[in-house]
Amino acid sequence: MKRTSRDIRTANRYEVLRQIIAESPTSRQELAAATGLSLATVATLVGELLELRMITEVGFEDSAGGRPRGLVAVNASGGALIGVDIAETYVHVELFDLALNVLARADEEMRPGESRPEQVVGHVAAAVGAVVAQAGVEAARVLGVGVSVPGQVDRDTGVAEYAPNLDWHEVPLLELLAEHIAHPLYLDNPLRAGAVAELWFGAARGRGDAVVVNLGTGVGAGLALGGGLHRGVSNSAGEWGHTTLVLDGRLCHCGNHGCVETYVGAPGIMQNLRELSPRSALLHPEDQTATVDALARAVHTGDPVALKVVQDTARYLGAGISDLINLLNPEVVVLSSWVAARLGEPLLDEVRRAVARHALRRPLAATEIVLSPIPTDPVCLGAATFALEGVLQSVGQRQAGTAKRITAPARSRTAPPS
């Protein structure tokens, strides 16, 4: 799809604000250097952000032999953003200020059989209400709510098109949420949300090409290529969890056999444990989180069964990551989401060893494999940035509408009568 000048302006406004959030305080000259935009363009965009009260002037810095440079910083109290992470077993919500500092958190557990859209919407609405109350912010200060849901989503229509682990097909999620939540709503997928979080604040910051591997109940890869988020033509890029790892292997929720997800997602890890030790005390048959937590604790005590499960899981994961490294040649691969966080360094060490056996030497030498360093929920953080992007886009649309209203009478005077 061809980008309009308004799309480009919105993207530039978003990039300038992103740099200000990351580097506050900063000067217009530094912003121009960081974004590659002209100083005149940056000055105009900074003026717009000042008018919106998203940033503020904070004084001057000396420049070598010239006039002092004016400094700007994000106006943290200028509004609030909410990020929603809908997963297969939980809903996690965080409320942020405009500097993307967490002000409040809320969790809602989703038990097996509680994944009908109306049930999930109820959990989201309750958690959003909880964080607004915790933070004590006025409803009018909440600029937007970014919602991340697994599977394939249509950002423009707000429809969750296909989420195999939730058994959702064509669910009008934002329409359902709008019946309970009065704030502007923006929908996307955890792969994109996690990748953006790493680009802004995590291991992919300052990297041109990065892969963020999301390890939870489901599995996928958020892709940052050429310094920007890669979505694909239908916003479906990154469904690496549904690529084939084992021919005629385990049955996946998507209907295929042998998908990466069936070996390294939380249910796949449970199956790895079940095949190794069917009666293991580490196995909680109906509880993914409890099983992964038990494995993590047992690994740290040197339990041989737990160590073997992590090693087997890492063998599968390493083979899949090697494909990503050979195909995309990234600077960094980030292991993210709750399974990676809980299994931590023991999983990372085994994955690095497995990747070294499979990846081509040259791309591997250029790739770092790390755990996500983000201390909060990366998906909530990324979802909040989607809300921020949506706010800036809506501002651009309002400005365009105002310009049309102002210029329309002038055109009508010169137009011939109809």
Protein Blocks (a to p, Z undefined) as FASTA:
>chain_A
ZZdfklmmmmmmmmmmmmmmmmoccdfklmmmmnopafklmmmmmmmmmmnopaccebja
ddehiacdddddddfklpccddddddfkbccdddddfkopafbdcdddddehilcfklmm
mmmmmmmmmmmmmnopafklmnbdcdddehjddfknopafbafknopahiafklmmmmmm
cbdcddddfklmmmmmmmmmmmmgoiabdcdddddfbccddddeehiacebjnopghilm
lccfbghiacdfkopahiaklmmmmklmmmmmmmmmmmbckbcfklmklmmmmmmmmmmn
opaklmmmmmmmmmmmmmmmmmmmmmnopabdcdedjklmmnmmmlmmmmmmmmmmmmcf
klmmmpccdddfbfbdfklmmmmmmmmmmmmmmmmmmmmmmmmmmmmmmmmmmpccZZ
